[in-house]
Amino acid sequence: MWKRYRRVVELLQALFVVGLPFVRINGQSALRFDIGELKLHFFGTVVWIKEFYLVLVLIILLLLLIVYITTIFGRVWCGWLCPQTVLLDFSSDIAGFFRLNPYRRELFQKLVLLPLSALVSMTLIWYFVPPAEMIGSLFVSKTITVFFFALWAVIYGELAFLGRTFCKTICPYSMLQSGLFDSDTLVIAFEDRQGESCMGCDKCARVCPVGIDIKKGLRRECVACAECIDACVSMTEKRGIRPFISYRGRPWRLKNLIFAMLTLVVSAVLIVLFITRPKVEFVIARNPNPPVKNLNSYTYSLYNNTHREFTFRLSLKGPFKLVGNSEVILPPFGSKRGRVMVRRVGSSDTVTFILEGDGIRLKRKVGFL
């Protein structure tokens, strides 16, 4: 039955989302945004706030994937991968282990959602604060404690008291999908065949988590969870006939091929942008304060995009003399800012800074007043 496949997919998705913050690549979280340094740790590399054009390309790629997948498979996200669906399904399954009347079962499901919501709240924070640091700071750091309880309350309130109503009414993705569906999109549909008629048991309508009757036609509220298919199979297999409800559609067609090509192109662009990034970025600019005669002040910034530590020496080319510390140690995935003074001993109006060390040599030209 489809329910078994859905539970496997939901479990894998839950393990991935909760476990990803614990995965470390090159000594750092696989995926985490460092608020303090305004950088995104992204699977073994780092994206600085000044490079968020990479995140923009990634967002474009995700949007294309959403359009592509929705056009082919309809609301497969809602029924199979949406965190809200996963949490509600898990809590319902746990409550189903106990023989309770509908009222007590609903109450017990809300109790089960309390620890699940707490776990989700902690997981969201883990994508900004490393898990060990977050757990150690809980009830110690006021900021983390407030965020934890605020997220817990919002998530629990939405799941326990809004639940599937959110999917039917205000979910923006649900509204978006209405404009992406066409006659070939894979959807759950009812087929009343000649010579075989529906038994009218209404089991499909009773098990529907969003409370619709698929026999009356496809509705926007349908989350494609396939509960109705399983219900129909459980009745029709006794009669030795095919179920009246099933997934129907034509996924492979020209429009989807075009979307696939666009998605591949954007993916290739993103990969090239990451591959061609320099290991170390060197930015230097003259300070705006009024210069002293033959003496200018400069501020430099270094960004390390690798897990290596670098030791650099800063030098000048031309009739200039560097005043200040010339050695710079750049930590892994770290940044370094510094200030140096440059004294002119000739007549040139352009100073060339040279940063070299560990096999890297970078030049930057800046004006001198």
Contacts in CASP RR format, 6 or more apart in sequence:
PFRMAT RR
TARGET T0000
AUTHOR 0000-0000-0000
METHOD contacts of the structure
MODEL  1
MWKRYRRVVELLQALFVVGLPFVRINGQSALRFDIGELKLHFFGTVVWIK
EFYLVLVLIILLLLLIVYITTIFGRVWCGWLCPQTVLLDFSSDIAGFFRL
NPYRRELFQKLVLLPLSALVSMTLIWYFVPPAEMIGSLFVSKTITVFFFA
LWAVIYGELAFLGRTFCKTICPYSMLQSGLFDSDTLVIAFEDRQGESCMG
CDKCARVCPVGIDIKKGLRRECVACAECIDACVSMTEKRGIRPFISYRGR
PWRLKNLIFAMLTLVVSAVLIVLFITRPKVEFVIARNPNPPVKNLNSYTY
SLYNNTHREFTFRLSLKGPFKLVGNSEVILPPFGSKRGRVMVRRVGSSDT
VTFILEGDGIRLKRKVGFL
1 230 0 8 1.000
1 233 0 8 1.000
2 225 0 8 1.000
2 226 0 8 1.000
2 227 0 8 1.000
2 229 0 8 1.000
2 230 0 8 1.000
3 226 0 8 1.000
3 227 0 8 1.000
3 230 0 8 1.000
6 79 0 8 1.000
6 80 0 8 1.000
6 89 0 8 1.000
6 225 0 8 1.000
6 226 0 8 1.000
7 89 0 8 1.000
7 93 0 8 1.000
9 80 0 8 1.000
9 81 0 8 1.000
10 80 0 8 1.000
10 81 0 8 1.000
10 85 0 8 1.000
10 86 0 8 1.000
10 89 0 8 1.000
10 90 0 8 1.000
13 81 0 8 1.000
13 83 0 8 1.000
13 86 0 8 1.000
14 86 0 8 1.000
14 90 0 8 1.000
17 83 0 8 1.000
17 123 0 8 1.000
18 119 0 8 1.000
18 123 0 8 1.000
20 30 0 8 1.000
20 31 0 8 1.000
21 29 0 8 1.000
21 30 0 8 1.000
21 31 0 8 1.000
21 32 0 8 1.000
21 123 0 8 1.000
21 126 0 8 1.000
21 127 0 8 1.000
21 130 0 8 1.000
21 131 0 8 1.000
22 126 0 8 1.000
22 131 0 8 1.000
23 29 0 8 1.000
23 30 0 8 1.000
24 30 0 8 1.000
25 43 0 8 1.000
25 44 0 8 1.000
26 44 0 8 1.000
26 306 0 8 1.000
26 307 0 8 1.000
26 332 0 8 1.000
26 333 0 8 1.000
27 307 0 8 1.000
27 332 0 8 1.000
28 41 0 8 1.000
28 44 0 8 1.000
28 46 0 8 1.000
28 307 0 8 1.000
28 333 0 8 1.000
29 41 0 8 1.000
29 130 0 8 1.000
30 41 0 8 1.000
30 43 0 8 1.000
30 44 0 8 1.000
31 40 0 8 1.000
31 41 0 8 1.000
31 42 0 8 1.000
31 43 0 8 1.000
31 127 0 8 1.000
32 40 0 8 1.000
32 41 0 8 1.000
32 126 0 8 1.000
32 127 0 8 1.000
32 128 0 8 1.000
32 129 0 8 1.000
32 130 0 8 1.000
33 39 0 8 1.000
33 40 0 8 1.000
33 41 0 8 1.000
33 127 0 8 1.000
33 128 0 8 1.000
34 40 0 8 1.000
34 41 0 8 1.000
34 128 0 8 1.000
35 128 0 8 1.000
37 334 0 8 1.000
37 335 0 8 1.000
38 48 0 8 1.000
38 49 0 8 1.000
39 46 0 8 1.000
39 47 0 8 1.000
39 48 0 8 1.000
39 49 0 8 1.000
39 333 0 8 1.000
39 334 0 8 1.000
39 335 0 8 1.000
40 46 0 8 1.000
40 47 0 8 1.000
40 55 0 8 1.000
41 333 0 8 1.000
44 307 0 8 1.000
45 274 0 8 1.000
45 277 0 8 1.000
45 305 0 8 1.000
45 306 0 8 1.000
46 304 0 8 1.000
46 305 0 8 1.000
46 333 0 8 1.000
46 334 0 8 1.000
47 54 0 8 1.000
47 55 0 8 1.000
48 303 0 8 1.000
48 335 0 8 1.000
51 277 0 8 1.000
54 270 0 8 1.000
54 273 0 8 1.000
54 274 0 8 1.000
57 266 0 8 1.000
57 269 0 8 1.000
57 270 0 8 1.000
57 273 0 8 1.000
58 270 0 8 1.000
60 266 0 8 1.000
61 263 0 8 1.000
61 266 0 8 1.000
61 267 0 8 1.000
61 270 0 8 1.000
64 259 0 8 1.000
64 262 0 8 1.000
64 263 0 8 1.000
64 266 0 8 1.000
65 263 0 8 1.000
66 77 0 8 1.000
66 173 0 8 1.000
67 180 0 8 1.000
67 259 0 8 1.000
68 256 0 8 1.000
68 259 0 8 1.000
68 260 0 8 1.000
68 262 0 8 1.000
68 263 0 8 1.000
69 76 0 8 1.000
69 77 0 8 1.000
70 77 0 8 1.000
70 176 0 8 1.000
70 177 0 8 1.000
70 180 0 8 1.000
70 181 0 8 1.000
70 185 0 8 1.000
71 180 0 8 1.000
71 181 0 8 1.000
71 182 0 8 1.000
71 185 0 8 1.000
71 255 0 8 1.000
71 256 0 8 1.000
71 259 0 8 1.000
72 185 0 8 1.000
72 186 0 8 1.000
72 251 0 8 1.000
72 256 0 8 1.000
73 185 0 8 1.000
73 186 0 8 1.000
73 224 0 8 1.000
73 251 0 8 1.000
74 177 0 8 1.000
74 180 0 8 1.000
74 181 0 8 1.000
74 185 0 8 1.000
74 186 0 8 1.000
74 187 0 8 1.000
74 224 0 8 1.000
75 174 0 8 1.000
75 177 0 8 1.000
75 187 0 8 1.000
75 222 0 8 1.000
75 223 0 8 1.000
75 224 0 8 1.000
76 186 0 8 1.000
76 224 0 8 1.000
77 173 0 8 1.000
78 85 0 8 1.000
78 167 0 8 1.000
78 171 0 8 1.000
78 173 0 8 1.000
78 174 0 8 1.000
78 223 0 8 1.000
78 224 0 8 1.000
78 225 0 8 1.000
79 85 0 8 1.000
79 223 0 8 1.000
79 224 0 8 1.000
79 225 0 8 1.000
79 226 0 8 1.000
80 224 0 8 1.000
80 225 0 8 1.000
82 167 0 8 1.000
82 223 0 8 1.000
83 120 0 8 1.000
84 158 0 8 1.000
84 159 0 8 1.000
84 163 0 8 1.000
84 166 0 8 1.000
84 167 0 8 1.000
85 167 0 8 1.000
85 223 0 8 1.000
85 225 0 8 1.000
87 113 0 8 1.000
87 116 0 8 1.000
87 117 0 8 1.000
87 120 0 8 1.000
87 159 0 8 1.000
88 159 0 8 1.000
88 163 0 8 1.000
88 164 0 8 1.000
88 209 0 8 1.000
90 112 0 8 1.000
90 116 0 8 1.000
91 109 0 8 1.000
91 112 0 8 1.000
91 113 0 8 1.000
91 116 0 8 1.000
91 159 0 8 1.000
92 109 0 8 1.000
94 109 0 8 1.000
94 112 0 8 1.000
95 105 0 8 1.000
95 106 0 8 1.000
95 108 0 8 1.000
95 109 0 8 1.000
95 112 0 8 1.000
96 105 0 8 1.000
98 105 0 8 1.000
98 108 0 8 1.000
100 108 0 8 1.000
110 160 0 8 1.000
113 156 0 8 1.000
113 159 0 8 1.000
113 160 0 8 1.000
114 156 0 8 1.000
116 159 0 8 1.000
117 152 0 8 1.000
117 155 0 8 1.000
117 156 0 8 1.000
117 157 0 8 1.000
117 159 0 8 1.000
117 160 0 8 1.000
118 152 0 8 1.000
120 151 0 8 1.000
120 155 0 8 1.000
121 148 0 8 1.000
121 149 0 8 1.000
121 151 0 8 1.000
121 152 0 8 1.000
121 155 0 8 1.000
122 131 0 8 1.000
122 134 0 8 1.000
122 135 0 8 1.000
122 148 0 8 1.000
124 151 0 8 1.000
125 134 0 8 1.000
125 144 0 8 1.000
125 147 0 8 1.000
125 148 0 8 1.000
125 151 0 8 1.000
126 134 0 8 1.000
129 137 0 8 1.000
129 144 0 8 1.000
134 144 0 8 1.000
137 144 0 8 1.000
138 144 0 8 1.000
138 145 0 8 1.000
138 148 0 8 1.000
139 145 0 8 1.000
158 166 0 8 1.000
164 209 0 8 1.000
164 210 0 8 1.000
164 211 0 8 1.000
167 174 0 8 1.000
167 210 0 8 1.000
167 221 0 8 1.000
167 223 0 8 1.000
168 174 0 8 1.000
168 210 0 8 1.000
168 221 0 8 1.000
174 220 0 8 1.000
174 221 0 8 1.000
175 220 0 8 1.000
177 220 0 8 1.000
178 220 0 8 1.000
181 187 0 8 1.000
182 255 0 8 1.000
184 249 0 8 1.000
184 250 0 8 1.000
184 251 0 8 1.000
184 253 0 8 1.000
185 249 0 8 1.000
186 247 0 8 1.000
186 248 0 8 1.000
186 249 0 8 1.000
186 251 0 8 1.000
187 218 0 8 1.000
187 222 0 8 1.000
187 224 0 8 1.000
187 247 0 8 1.000
187 248 0 8 1.000
187 249 0 8 1.000
188 214 0 8 1.000
188 218 0 8 1.000
188 222 0 8 1.000
188 224 0 8 1.000
188 226 0 8 1.000
188 228 0 8 1.000
188 229 0 8 1.000
188 245 0 8 1.000
188 246 0 8 1.000
188 247 0 8 1.000
188 248 0 8 1.000
189 214 0 8 1.000
189 217 0 8 1.000
189 218 0 8 1.000
189 245 0 8 1.000
189 246 0 8 1.000
189 247 0 8 1.000
189 248 0 8 1.000
190 198 0 8 1.000
190 204 0 8 1.000
190 214 0 8 1.000
190 215 0 8 1.000
190 217 0 8 1.000
190 244 0 8 1.000
190 245 0 8 1.000
191 244 0 8 1.000
191 245 0 8 1.000
191 246 0 8 1.000
191 248 0 8 1.000
192 198 0 8 1.000
192 244 0 8 1.000
193 244 0 8 1.000
196 241 0 8 1.000
196 244 0 8 1.000
198 215 0 8 1.000
198 244 0 8 1.000
199 235 0 8 1.000
199 236 0 8 1.000
199 239 0 8 1.000
201 235 0 8 1.000
202 213 0 8 1.000
203 231 0 8 1.000
203 232 0 8 1.000
203 234 0 8 1.000
203 235 0 8 1.000
204 213 0 8 1.000
204 214 0 8 1.000
204 215 0 8 1.000
204 227 0 8 1.000
204 228 0 8 1.000
204 231 0 8 1.000
204 232 0 8 1.000
204 245 0 8 1.000
205 211 0 8 1.000
205 212 0 8 1.000
205 213 0 8 1.000
205 214 0 8 1.000
205 215 0 8 1.000
205 228 0 8 1.000
206 231 0 8 1.000
207 227 0 8 1.000
207 228 0 8 1.000
207 230 0 8 1.000
207 231 0 8 1.000
208 214 0 8 1.000
208 227 0 8 1.000
208 228 0 8 1.000
209 223 0 8 1.000
209 225 0 8 1.000
209 227 0 8 1.000
210 221 0 8 1.000
210 222 0 8 1.000
210 223 0 8 1.000
211 221 0 8 1.000
212 219 0 8 1.000
212 221 0 8 1.000
212 222 0 8 1.000
214 222 0 8 1.000
214 228 0 8 1.000
214 245 0 8 1.000
215 244 0 8 1.000
226 247 0 8 1.000
228 245 0 8 1.000
229 243 0 8 1.000
229 245 0 8 1.000
229 246 0 8 1.000
229 247 0 8 1.000
231 245 0 8 1.000
232 243 0 8 1.000
232 244 0 8 1.000
232 245 0 8 1.000
233 243 0 8 1.000
236 242 0 8 1.000
236 243 0 8 1.000
236 244 0 8 1.000
237 243 0 8 1.000
277 305 0 8 1.000
278 305 0 8 1.000
279 304 0 8 1.000
279 305 0 8 1.000
279 306 0 8 1.000
279 308 0 8 1.000
279 360 0 8 1.000
280 302 0 8 1.000
280 303 0 8 1.000
280 304 0 8 1.000
280 305 0 8 1.000
280 306 0 8 1.000
280 310 0 8 1.000
280 312 0 8 1.000
280 330 0 8 1.000
280 355 0 8 1.000
280 360 0 8 1.000
280 362 0 8 1.000
281 301 0 8 1.000
281 302 0 8 1.000
281 303 0 8 1.000
281 305 0 8 1.000
282 300 0 8 1.000
282 301 0 8 1.000
282 302 0 8 1.000
282 353 0 8 1.000
282 355 0 8 1.000
282 362 0 8 1.000
282 364 0 8 1.000
283 300 0 8 1.000
283 301 0 8 1.000
283 302 0 8 1.000
283 303 0 8 1.000
283 364 0 8 1.000
284 298 0 8 1.000
284 299 0 8 1.000
284 300 0 8 1.000
284 301 0 8 1.000
284 353 0 8 1.000
284 364 0 8 1.000
284 366 0 8 1.000
285 298 0 8 1.000
285 299 0 8 1.000
285 300 0 8 1.000
285 366 0 8 1.000
286 296 0 8 1.000
286 297 0 8 1.000
286 298 0 8 1.000
286 366 0 8 1.000
286 367 0 8 1.000
286 368 0 8 1.000
286 369 0 8 1.000
287 296 0 8 1.000
287 297 0 8 1.000
287 298 0 8 1.000
287 299 0 8 1.000
287 339 0 8 1.000
289 297 0 8 1.000
291 297 0 8 1.000
291 369 0 8 1.000
294 343 0 8 1.000
294 344 0 8 1.000
294 345 0 8 1.000
295 323 0 8 1.000
295 341 0 8 1.000
295 342 0 8 1.000
295 343 0 8 1.000
295 344 0 8 1.000
296 341 0 8 1.000
296 342 0 8 1.000
296 344 0 8 1.000
296 351 0 8 1.000
296 368 0 8 1.000
296 369 0 8 1.000
297 339 0 8 1.000
297 340 0 8 1.000
297 341 0 8 1.000
297 342 0 8 1.000
298 339 0 8 1.000
298 340 0 8 1.000
298 341 0 8 1.000
298 342 0 8 1.000
298 353 0 8 1.000
298 366 0 8 1.000
299 337 0 8 1.000
299 338 0 8 1.000
299 339 0 8 1.000
300 314 0 8 1.000
300 337 0 8 1.000
300 338 0 8 1.000
300 339 0 8 1.000
300 340 0 8 1.000
300 353 0 8 1.000
301 335 0 8 1.000
301 336 0 8 1.000
301 337 0 8 1.000
301 338 0 8 1.000
302 312 0 8 1.000
302 328 0 8 1.000
302 330 0 8 1.000
302 335 0 8 1.000
302 336 0 8 1.000
302 337 0 8 1.000
302 355 0 8 1.000
303 334 0 8 1.000
303 335 0 8 1.000
304 310 0 8 1.000
304 330 0 8 1.000
304 331 0 8 1.000
304 332 0 8 1.000
304 333 0 8 1.000
304 334 0 8 1.000
304 335 0 8 1.000
305 333 0 8 1.000
306 332 0 8 1.000
306 333 0 8 1.000
307 332 0 8 1.000
307 333 0 8 1.000
308 332 0 8 1.000
308 358 0 8 1.000
309 329 0 8 1.000
309 330 0 8 1.000
309 331 0 8 1.000
309 332 0 8 1.000
310 329 0 8 1.000
310 330 0 8 1.000
310 357 0 8 1.000
310 358 0 8 1.000
310 360 0 8 1.000
311 327 0 8 1.000
311 328 0 8 1.000
311 329 0 8 1.000
311 330 0 8 1.000
311 357 0 8 1.000
311 358 0 8 1.000
312 327 0 8 1.000
312 328 0 8 1.000
312 329 0 8 1.000
312 330 0 8 1.000
312 355 0 8 1.000
312 356 0 8 1.000
312 357 0 8 1.000
312 358 0 8 1.000
312 360 0 8 1.000
313 326 0 8 1.000
313 327 0 8 1.000
313 328 0 8 1.000
313 355 0 8 1.000
313 356 0 8 1.000
313 357 0 8 1.000
314 322 0 8 1.000
314 326 0 8 1.000
314 327 0 8 1.000
314 328 0 8 1.000
314 340 0 8 1.000
314 353 0 8 1.000
314 354 0 8 1.000
314 355 0 8 1.000
315 322 0 8 1.000
315 326 0 8 1.000
315 353 0 8 1.000
315 354 0 8 1.000
315 356 0 8 1.000
316 322 0 8 1.000
316 342 0 8 1.000
316 351 0 8 1.000
316 352 0 8 1.000
316 353 0 8 1.000
316 354 0 8 1.000
317 351 0 8 1.000
317 352 0 8 1.000
317 354 0 8 1.000
317 363 0 8 1.000
318 348 0 8 1.000
318 351 0 8 1.000
318 352 0 8 1.000
319 344 0 8 1.000
319 345 0 8 1.000
319 346 0 8 1.000
319 347 0 8 1.000
319 348 0 8 1.000
320 342 0 8 1.000
320 343 0 8 1.000
320 344 0 8 1.000
320 345 0 8 1.000
320 346 0 8 1.000
320 348 0 8 1.000
320 351 0 8 1.000
320 368 0 8 1.000
321 342 0 8 1.000
321 343 0 8 1.000
321 344 0 8 1.000
321 345 0 8 1.000
322 340 0 8 1.000
322 341 0 8 1.000
322 342 0 8 1.000
323 340 0 8 1.000
323 341 0 8 1.000
323 342 0 8 1.000
323 343 0 8 1.000
324 340 0 8 1.000
324 341 0 8 1.000
325 340 0 8 1.000
326 340 0 8 1.000
328 336 0 8 1.000
328 338 0 8 1.000
328 355 0 8 1.000
329 336 0 8 1.000
330 336 0 8 1.000
342 351 0 8 1.000
342 368 0 8 1.000
344 351 0 8 1.000
344 368 0 8 1.000
348 368 0 8 1.000
349 367 0 8 1.000
349 368 0 8 1.000
349 369 0 8 1.000
350 365 0 8 1.000
350 366 0 8 1.000
350 367 0 8 1.000
350 368 0 8 1.000
351 365 0 8 1.000
351 366 0 8 1.000
351 367 0 8 1.000
351 368 0 8 1.000
352 363 0 8 1.000
352 364 0 8 1.000
352 365 0 8 1.000
353 363 0 8 1.000
353 364 0 8 1.000
353 365 0 8 1.000
353 366 0 8 1.000
354 361 0 8 1.000
354 362 0 8 1.000
354 363 0 8 1.000
355 361 0 8 1.000
355 362 0 8 1.000
355 363 0 8 1.000
355 364 0 8 1.000
356 362 0 8 1.000
END
